[in-house]
Amino acid sequence: MDTLITLKTVHIAATVVLLLCGLGLALLAWRNRSAGPAVVVRRPWAFVWLLMGVCLLSMPFTGWWLVHLVGWPLGQTWILGSSLLYTVAALAWFWLVARLNRLRKGEGGSLNFTLVLAVVSLVGFVAIAGLMGAKPV
């Protein structure tokens, strides 16, 4: 039972850290909006992006392990829905990081599309956190 509690703690902590880092970066981008969105990918913020990446990579493994330990079938609608949401949100996050890096280097890009990627990623991860909390089992 200790493994289950540890996994729940790690999974929830990864979700909370991911959302808090995203909120912090969004506030930084909003506060420094005159400097452009690329301000959030400067070197001092590399640790935050790296931390978010580690959280993103750990969540599918800890989530699958939790489902396996509890004994839920992987075919449940909320598990499949959260997996689909995770895939879309994670791909949007990776694309957002690549786009912001291009903006930092001075290469062109649409700021509206960058904002859309950020919103898709945020809404996806918040919806997953809601599904994790609701768990209609």
Buried (B, 14 or more C-beta within 10 A) or exposed (E): EEEEEEBBEBBBEBBEBBBBBBEBBBEBBEEBEEEBBBBBBEEEBEEBBEBBBEBBEBBEEBBEBBBEEEEBEEEBEBBEEBBEBBEBBBBBBBBBBEBBEBBBEEEEEEEEEBEEBBEBBBBBBBBBBEBBEEEEE
